[in-house]
Each structure stands twice: as structure tokens, then as C-alpha cells.
Amino acid sequence: MMESKTHPYLTTLTPLRGIAALLVVVYHCNLMFQPFLPSGYSQFLDIGWVWVDFFFVLSGFIMCYAYGKYFNQHVKMDAYKKYMGARFARVYPLHFVTTIWAFVCCAIIVHLATGLAPFLAEIFNPKALPASLLLLQSMHIGYFTAPLNAPSWSLSTEWWVYMLFPFIVPYFTKLKRTGKLVTTIMMVAFFIFIRYVLGPKTYFHPGPTLNTLTDFGFFRCLAGFFVGMLISTFYQHRSGYRIIKRDWFFALSFFGVLAAMHFGIMDILIVAFFPVIILAAAYNQTAVKRILDTRVLQRLGDWSFTIYMVHMPIIYTFLIFRVLKKPAIYADFRTLISQKPDYGLGIVLCIVVVTLTLLVAALVYRFVEVPARNYFNKAFKTKQRQILVDAVEV
């Protein structure tokens, strides 16, 4: 049985992924419905996609923290099978359900619409179902944006990183001081490579950016995951503990990243805040921990994966009614985005979607995600404590 007896469950990290998931929902509401902030007022929403990178970093941290001891010397086939079985039980059932939901919505939209702009036709592409079910849609097989349940592009990349993870663990767990410094430099170089070499080749952002999706999203995921694994080694050795554990340090780093997003600071610098936030939350045992340990925030964190996976099908369900009313609304993308925004309507729609997402997430978590996870864990004979099943898969 793959059960940890030494690592406590880091409750302070749970709410962070819930908050990040909700911010992704808000970002997509602003993108897919009506903007609710005037252009130029704040860049906070424009760069909301960066929270996916937060998930990558957090996932790498928790996976290394939870599973590192099992693969720090070598990879045994029995342990590897149990590990992958547990990963499948954790992510695939919900992915399957939400993919089918998104597929049905997209098929209806395609049927009702009198023409779709190429970019939107790719998003609503029913033919992407096989690739999506096989978690291949973001592995550079031809899609220029994320199809069907769009947020699952990140799950597609992360699934394949999961497969590599056990073989990478020994490198990170054996790092000494010099090795950590060299690896940090390598990670910085990796992000620079993604932003300035791969980023300009993307369809959606034809310029320097970290926001690669179905083209080079795997490398983006790998970079964030590596950073998470690296800071897990810092955590294990209590690096910088005396300062980073302070309440003010967490507040400074967390609100610092919000300010950086507001002012439109370079994305690669925003991502640099994420390891600091994670370490600050993991170390903290005082006021910040008491706040993050509140029942509401803990529950929000429990629902984070569900929130992330159900919000886009909910948005698509609304879009069906929009297309039903105006079949040609998505025929010309330029005309669509050039229309004068109704900011009041945008705020209302965002509130409605966020509220529905939370309600649906609560139900799906209880009646789909957890029962399915337990069923497959039993089928695969994998027994895990909470720390092992609550890694971030988005």
C-alpha cells in the first residue's frame, strides 16, 4: 500500500488552489461572456490565465512532498502501477464526465450556429472528442487552441508529466546546495526559453508569452512542475524558514502577485511569486494558518479540481441559449469582440456563473468525483491518505 505515515496534510495549501480555481473561472467569464472591467483599467483579468501556472507549481510541490519517498532511489514497477492507478482515480472520472458534457454542448452549438469563426470552431470542435478522452489534445497534435472542455488542456499535459515524475524524483531529492543553485538557474532558463522561443510561435499570443496551450503547453507544465519539485526540497530542508514563516511575508507575496497582475507586470515575473507564496503558506503556523484553515476556505480547496473542470461546460450551456437567439453571433470573431461591452451585464453573468459553478461543484464533488475516486482506488488496490489524493491536477 502506498500510504504515507510521516508527512502531515498541509492544510494551508488547500484553500490556495480553491482561490486560484475561482480566479480562473472569473477570467473565463470575462473572456467568454461580457467584459466587466473597462479596457486599460486593470490587467488583472487579462492575465488571469497565469493561475494555471500556479497549479503546475503547486502540483509539483505536493507530488514531490507526497510521493518523493517512494521513488527517491529507483522506480519499482509495483509502486509505479499503484501510483498511476491513484492518479487515474484522482483525475480521469471527472475529466470523462466533464468532457462528455462539453462535447454535447459544443455539438449543439455547432448544429445551431450559422457559421463559426475559425478560432471558435476549434474550441467547439466535436471531432476533438477522441483526443480529449485520451488526454492528447494538448500534446501538439494540430489544435491551435484548447478544444471542448478548454481548461482540460492543462490536465492533458499534466497527465503525461505524472508519467515522467517518478523517474525525475531522484534528481531533485538528492540535490545539495550547489545543485539547488544550478537547478534554479536551469529553471529560469527554461521559462525564458518558453517565453521567448516557444511563446512567439503560438496562435493565440503571437509574441513573447508563457501562455502556450495545445502547441507547447507540455513544456509550460513541465517547467512549473519542476519548480514545484525544487521548492519541495527547500521545504524539506526548512530553507529560509525563520523569515518565510512570518504572516507578513505571506501577505506581502500574495498581495504582491495581485498587484503585479493589476499593473501588467511581465508574466514570467508573476510566476516567480508562486513558489514563494506556496512556501510561505506551507511554513506558516500562526494567523495565516488560522485563516486558511477555516471551514469555508478548506471546502473551497476541496472543490478546486471540480470547480476548474465544471465551469466551462456551465459557460457552454449558457452559450447554447445565446446561439439559439442569434445563430450568426459567432460567425465573425472580429465583429463579436468589437461590440461595445455591457460591463453591468458582464458583472451579473460572472456572479451567476461563479454561483452556479460552486453549487454544481459541491454536488459533483460529493456524488461523482469522490465516489468514482474511491471506486477506482479500490479496483486498483491503492490506499491513500488525504495528502496523497489532494495534489492539484489542473
C-alpha positions as CSV (number, residue, x, y, z in Angstrom):
1,M,0.0,0.0,0.0
2,M,1.3,3.5,-0.8
3,E,0.5,5.2,2.4
4,S,2.5,8.0,4.0
5,K,3.0,7.9,7.7
6,T,5.4,10.7,8.1
7,H,4.1,13.6,6.1
8,P,1.2,15.6,7.6
9,Y,-1.5,17.0,5.4
10,L,-0.6,20.6,4.6
11,T,-4.0,22.3,5.2
12,T,-2.7,25.8,4.4
13,L,-2.2,24.8,0.7
14,T,-5.8,23.6,0.3
15,P,-7.5,27.0,0.1
16,L,-4.9,28.4,-2.3
17,R,-5.9,26.0,-5.1
18,G,-9.6,26.9,-4.5
19,I,-8.9,30.6,-4.7
20,A,-6.8,30.1,-7.9
21,A,-9.6,27.9,-9.4
22,L,-12.2,30.7,-8.8
23,L,-9.9,33.3,-10.3
24,V,-9.7,31.1,-13.5
25,V,-13.5,31.0,-13.6
26,V,-13.6,34.8,-13.3
27,Y,-11.0,35.1,-16.1
28,H,-13.1,32.8,-18.4
29,C,-16.3,34.7,-17.6
30,N,-14.7,37.9,-18.7
31,L,-13.3,36.2,-21.8
32,M,-16.3,34.1,-22.9
33,F,-19.2,36.3,-21.9
34,Q,-19.1,40.1,-21.4
35,P,-16.1,42.0,-20.0
36,F,-16.9,43.6,-16.7
37,L,-13.9,46.0,-16.5
38,P,-13.1,48.8,-19.0
39,S,-10.1,48.1,-21.1
40,G,-7.0,49.6,-19.5
41,Y,-8.5,49.9,-16.1
42,S,-6.6,46.8,-14.8
43,Q,-4.7,44.0,-16.5
44,F,-5.6,41.6,-13.6
45,L,-8.2,39.8,-15.7
46,D,-6.3,39.9,-19.0
47,I,-3.5,37.8,-17.5
48,G,-5.8,35.6,-15.4
49,W,-4.6,32.5,-17.3
50,V,-1.4,32.7,-15.3
51,W,-3.2,30.9,-12.3
52,V,-2.9,27.7,-14.3
53,D,0.9,28.0,-13.8
54,F,0.2,28.3,-10.1
55,F,-1.5,24.9,-10.3
56,F,1.5,23.4,-12.1
57,V,3.9,24.7,-9.4
58,L,1.7,23.6,-6.6
59,S,1.1,20.2,-8.1
60,G,4.9,19.6,-8.5
61,F,5.4,20.6,-4.9
62,I,2.7,18.4,-3.4
63,M,3.5,15.4,-5.6
64,C,7.2,15.5,-4.6
65,Y,6.2,16.0,-1.0
66,A,3.7,13.2,-1.0
67,Y,5.3,10.6,-3.3
68,G,9.0,11.5,-3.3
69,K,9.9,8.9,-0.6
70,Y,8.6,6.1,-2.8
71,F,10.8,7.0,-5.8
72,N,13.9,8.7,-4.4
73,Q,16.2,5.8,-5.1
74,H,14.7,4.0,-8.0
75,V,11.3,3.2,-9.6
76,K,9.8,-0.2,-8.7
77,M,7.1,-1.4,-11.1
78,D,4.6,-2.3,-8.4
79,A,4.9,1.1,-6.8
80,Y,4.7,2.8,-10.2
81,K,1.5,0.9,-11.1
82,K,-0.1,1.9,-7.8
83,Y,0.9,5.5,-8.2
84,M,-0.5,5.7,-11.8
85,G,-3.7,3.9,-10.6
86,A,-4.1,6.5,-7.9
87,R,-3.5,9.3,-10.4
88,F,-6.1,7.8,-12.8
89,A,-8.6,7.5,-10.0
90,R,-8.0,11.1,-9.0
91,V,-8.3,12.9,-12.4
92,Y,-9.9,10.7,-15.0
93,P,-13.5,10.1,-13.9
94,L,-14.2,13.8,-13.5
95,H,-12.4,14.5,-16.8
96,F,-14.5,12.0,-18.6
97,V,-17.8,13.4,-17.2
98,T,-17.0,17.0,-18.0
99,T,-15.6,16.2,-21.4
100,I,-18.8,14.4,-22.4
101,W,-20.8,17.4,-21.0
102,A,-18.7,19.8,-23.0
103,F,-18.9,17.7,-26.1
104,V,-22.7,17.6,-26.0
105,C,-22.8,21.4,-25.6
106,C,-20.4,22.0,-28.4
107,A,-22.2,19.7,-30.7
108,I,-25.4,21.6,-30.1
109,I,-23.7,24.9,-30.6
110,V,-22.2,23.7,-33.9
111,H,-25.6,22.5,-35.1
112,L,-27.4,25.7,-34.2
113,A,-24.7,28.2,-35.4
114,T,-24.8,29.6,-38.9
115,G,-21.1,29.8,-39.2
116,L,-18.2,29.8,-36.7
117,A,-15.1,31.9,-36.8
118,P,-12.0,29.5,-37.1
119,F,-10.8,30.2,-33.5
120,L,-14.3,29.4,-32.1
121,A,-14.8,26.5,-34.4
122,E,-11.7,25.0,-32.9
123,I,-13.0,25.4,-29.4
124,F,-16.4,24.0,-30.2
125,N,-14.9,21.2,-32.3
126,P,-16.8,17.9,-31.6
127,K,-14.2,16.0,-33.6
128,A,-11.7,16.6,-30.8
129,L,-13.5,14.1,-28.6
130,P,-11.2,11.1,-29.1
131,A,-8.1,13.2,-28.4
132,S,-9.7,14.8,-25.4
133,L,-10.7,11.5,-23.9
134,L,-7.2,10.2,-24.4
135,L,-5.7,13.3,-22.9
136,L,-3.8,14.1,-26.1
137,Q,-5.5,17.4,-27.0
138,S,-2.6,19.5,-25.7
139,M,0.3,17.3,-27.0
140,H,1.0,19.3,-30.2
141,I,-1.2,17.2,-32.5
142,G,-2.7,20.0,-34.5
143,Y,-5.1,22.1,-32.4
144,F,-4.2,25.7,-32.1
145,T,-6.4,26.3,-29.1
146,A,-7.9,24.1,-26.4
147,P,-11.0,22.2,-27.7
148,L,-14.2,21.1,-25.9
149,N,-13.7,21.5,-22.2
150,A,-11.0,24.0,-22.7
151,P,-9.4,24.0,-19.2
152,S,-8.7,20.3,-19.5
153,W,-5.7,21.2,-21.8
154,S,-3.7,21.6,-18.6
155,L,-4.8,18.2,-17.4
156,S,-3.7,16.7,-20.7
157,T,-0.2,18.0,-20.2
158,E,-0.1,17.2,-16.5
159,W,-1.1,13.6,-17.1
160,W,2.0,13.0,-19.1
161,V,4.1,14.8,-16.6
162,Y,2.7,12.4,-14.0
163,M,4.1,9.5,-16.0
164,L,7.6,11.0,-16.0
165,F,7.5,12.2,-12.4
166,P,8.8,9.1,-10.6
167,F,11.8,8.9,-12.9
168,I,12.7,12.6,-12.1
169,V,12.3,12.3,-8.3
170,P,15.9,11.0,-7.6
171,Y,17.4,14.1,-9.2
172,F,15.5,16.5,-7.0
173,T,15.7,14.6,-3.7
174,K,19.5,14.3,-3.9
175,L,20.1,18.0,-4.6
176,K,22.6,19.7,-2.3
177,R,23.2,23.5,-2.0
178,T,25.2,23.9,-5.2
179,G,22.8,21.6,-7.1
180,K,19.8,23.7,-6.0
181,L,21.5,26.8,-7.2
182,V,22.4,25.3,-10.6
183,T,18.8,23.8,-10.9
184,T,17.3,27.2,-10.1
185,I,19.3,28.8,-12.9
186,M,18.2,26.0,-15.2
187,M,14.6,26.6,-14.3
188,V,14.9,30.3,-15.1
189,A,16.5,29.5,-18.4
190,F,13.7,27.0,-19.2
191,F,11.0,29.7,-18.5
192,I,12.9,32.2,-20.7
193,F,13.1,29.6,-23.5
194,I,9.3,29.0,-23.3
195,R,8.5,32.7,-23.2
196,Y,10.9,34.0,-25.9
197,V,11.4,31.0,-28.2
198,L,8.2,28.9,-28.0
199,G,5.8,31.7,-26.9
200,P,6.1,33.8,-30.2
201,K,5.1,30.7,-32.2
202,T,1.7,30.4,-30.5
203,Y,-1.5,31.1,-32.4
204,F,-3.3,32.9,-29.6
205,H,-0.4,35.1,-28.4
206,P,1.9,35.8,-31.4
207,G,4.5,37.3,-29.2
208,P,6.6,36.6,-26.1
209,T,4.4,34.8,-23.6
210,L,4.2,31.9,-21.3
211,N,0.6,31.2,-22.4
212,T,1.3,28.2,-24.6
213,L,-1.7,25.8,-24.7
214,T,-2.1,22.9,-27.2
215,D,1.1,23.7,-29.0
216,F,3.8,23.8,-26.4
217,G,1.7,23.5,-23.2
218,F,3.6,20.4,-22.2
219,F,6.8,22.3,-21.7
220,R,5.0,25.0,-19.8
221,C,3.5,22.4,-17.5
222,L,6.9,20.7,-17.1
223,A,8.6,23.9,-16.2
224,G,6.1,24.7,-13.5
225,F,6.1,21.2,-12.2
226,F,9.9,21.2,-12.0
227,V,9.8,24.5,-10.0
228,G,7.3,22.9,-7.6
229,M,9.6,19.8,-7.1
230,L,12.5,22.1,-6.5
231,I,10.8,24.2,-3.8
232,S,9.7,20.9,-2.2
233,T,13.3,20.2,-1.5
234,F,13.6,23.7,0.1
235,Y,10.6,22.9,2.3
236,Q,12.1,19.6,3.4
237,H,15.3,21.3,4.5
238,R,13.4,24.3,6.0
239,S,15.3,26.7,3.8
240,G,14.5,30.3,4.8
241,Y,12.1,29.1,7.5
242,R,12.6,31.9,10.0
243,I,11.6,34.6,7.6
244,I,9.2,32.9,5.2
245,K,7.0,31.5,8.0
246,R,6.0,35.1,9.0
247,D,2.5,36.3,8.4
248,W,3.7,39.5,6.8
249,F,5.8,37.5,4.4
250,F,2.8,35.5,3.1
251,A,0.7,38.7,2.9
252,L,3.4,40.6,1.0
253,S,3.9,37.8,-1.5
254,F,0.2,37.0,-2.0
255,F,-0.9,40.6,-2.4
256,G,2.3,41.4,-4.3
257,V,1.3,39.0,-7.1
258,L,-2.2,40.5,-7.2
259,A,-0.6,44.0,-7.6
260,A,1.8,42.7,-10.2
261,M,-1.2,41.3,-12.2
262,H,-3.1,44.6,-11.9
263,F,-0.2,46.6,-13.3
264,G,0.5,44.0,-16.0
265,I,4.0,43.0,-14.9
266,M,5.7,40.5,-17.2
267,D,4.1,37.0,-16.8
268,I,7.4,35.3,-16.1
269,L,7.9,37.6,-13.0
270,I,4.4,36.9,-11.8
271,V,5.1,33.2,-11.9
272,A,8.2,33.9,-9.8
273,F,5.9,34.8,-6.9
274,F,4.2,31.5,-6.9
275,P,6.9,29.3,-5.2
276,V,7.3,32.0,-2.5
277,I,3.5,32.0,-1.8
278,I,3.5,28.2,-1.6
279,L,6.4,28.1,0.8
280,A,5.0,30.9,2.9
281,A,1.7,29.1,3.3
282,A,3.4,25.7,3.9
283,Y,5.6,27.1,6.6
284,N,3.0,29.3,8.4
285,Q,1.7,28.2,11.8
286,T,0.1,31.4,13.0
287,A,-2.5,33.9,11.8
288,V,-2.4,33.0,8.2
289,K,-2.8,29.3,9.0
290,R,-5.8,30.1,11.2
291,I,-7.5,32.0,8.3
292,L,-6.6,29.3,5.7
293,D,-7.8,26.6,8.0
294,T,-11.4,28.0,8.2
295,R,-14.0,25.6,7.1
296,V,-15.2,27.7,4.2
297,L,-11.7,28.0,2.7
298,Q,-10.9,24.4,3.2
299,R,-14.1,23.3,1.5
300,L,-13.3,25.7,-1.4
301,G,-10.0,24.0,-1.7
302,D,-11.6,20.5,-1.7
303,W,-13.8,21.6,-4.6
304,S,-11.0,23.2,-6.6
305,F,-10.5,20.5,-9.2
306,T,-14.2,20.2,-9.6
307,I,-14.6,24.0,-9.9
308,Y,-11.9,24.0,-12.6
309,M,-13.4,21.2,-14.6
310,V,-17.1,22.1,-14.5
311,H,-17.1,25.8,-15.0
312,M,-16.5,25.7,-18.8
313,P,-19.3,23.3,-19.5
314,I,-21.6,25.6,-17.5
315,I,-20.5,28.5,-19.6
316,Y,-21.1,26.5,-22.8
317,T,-24.6,25.7,-21.6
318,F,-25.3,29.4,-21.4
319,L,-23.8,29.9,-24.9
320,I,-26.3,27.5,-26.3
321,F,-29.1,29.9,-25.5
322,R,-27.0,32.8,-27.0
323,V,-26.6,30.9,-30.3
324,L,-30.2,29.8,-30.2
325,K,-31.2,33.5,-30.1
326,K,-28.6,34.7,-32.6
327,P,-27.3,31.8,-34.8
328,A,-24.8,34.0,-36.5
329,I,-23.3,35.6,-33.4
330,Y,-20.0,33.6,-33.6
331,A,-19.6,33.7,-37.4
332,D,-17.2,36.7,-37.3
333,F,-14.9,36.8,-34.3
334,R,-13.7,40.4,-35.0
335,T,-17.3,41.7,-35.2
336,L,-18.0,39.9,-31.9
337,I,-15.1,41.4,-30.0
338,S,-15.6,44.9,-31.5
339,Q,-19.1,45.2,-30.0
340,K,-19.4,47.7,-27.1
341,P,-19.2,45.8,-23.8
342,D,-22.0,45.9,-21.4
343,Y,-20.0,45.9,-18.1
344,G,-23.0,45.7,-15.9
345,L,-24.3,42.6,-17.7
346,G,-20.8,41.2,-17.5
347,I,-20.7,41.5,-13.7
348,V,-24.1,39.9,-13.4
349,L,-23.2,37.0,-15.7
350,C,-19.9,36.4,-13.8
351,I,-21.8,36.3,-10.5
352,V,-24.3,33.9,-11.9
353,V,-21.6,31.6,-13.3
354,V,-19.5,31.7,-10.2
355,T,-22.5,30.9,-8.0
356,L,-23.7,28.0,-10.3
357,T,-20.1,26.7,-10.5
358,L,-19.9,26.5,-6.7
359,L,-23.2,24.8,-6.4
360,V,-22.5,22.3,-9.2
361,A,-19.0,21.7,-7.9
362,A,-20.4,20.8,-4.5
363,L,-22.8,18.3,-6.0
364,V,-20.3,16.8,-8.5
365,Y,-17.6,16.5,-5.8
366,R,-19.9,14.6,-3.5
367,F,-21.8,12.4,-5.9
368,V,-19.3,11.9,-8.8
369,E,-15.7,12.8,-8.0
370,V,-15.3,11.2,-4.6
371,P,-17.3,8.0,-5.2
372,A,-15.6,7.5,-8.6
373,R,-12.2,8.1,-7.0
374,N,-12.9,5.6,-4.2
375,Y,-14.2,3.0,-6.7
376,F,-11.1,3.1,-8.8
377,N,-8.8,3.2,-5.9
378,K,-10.4,0.1,-4.6
379,A,-10.3,-1.5,-8.1
380,F,-6.6,-0.7,-8.4
381,K,-5.9,-1.7,-4.8
382,T,-4.4,1.7,-4.0
383,K,-4.9,3.0,-0.5
384,Q,-4.0,6.6,0.2
385,R,-4.2,9.2,2.9
386,Q,-5.7,12.6,2.1
387,I,-2.3,14.1,1.3
388,L,-1.8,11.6,-1.5
389,V,-5.1,12.3,-3.2
390,D,-5.3,16.0,-2.9
391,A,-2.5,17.0,-5.2
392,V,-3.6,19.7,-7.7
393,E,-4.4,18.3,-11.1
394,V,-5.2,21.4,-13.2
